[in-house]
Amino acid sequence: MDGMSRRAGYIQRYRSYAYDSRGYSCQIVEVTIHGIRYGIRDGELRRALAGRGHARVEALRQDWRQYLDGTVGYANRSKSGRALVIDLAPGRRYSIAAESLRAVLSRKRSYASVIEVAPRPQKPGSTMQQTLAGIA
């Protein structure tokens, strides 16, 4: 890891089912980021990893059973295809190595690390820089 990123959690197939808002059972992959658990539907995750769209990242709630409790972000394949990028509101970005994720999906590994991607520094003259300069 470089200075711009750090480990934020992991992705695993430990609990593989959750119920959606209609009461249907869904096969999921569980993602834990900064101690908060999320679920990604298995089929959507596989499509996103193949570069065919995005996958919803949904909050997980435990109430006798495990429930998907609303979309909080999206996962997409990176431009290079070497990672899955998770964007969570408000503007937090995480990355999982595609090779490690494929190993988890095929059950060759039990988990893969989730890395927090540091926000890109603002370019001089950007709106944010001008706003901060106006405050000082």
Disulfide bonds with the S-S distance in Angstrom:
none
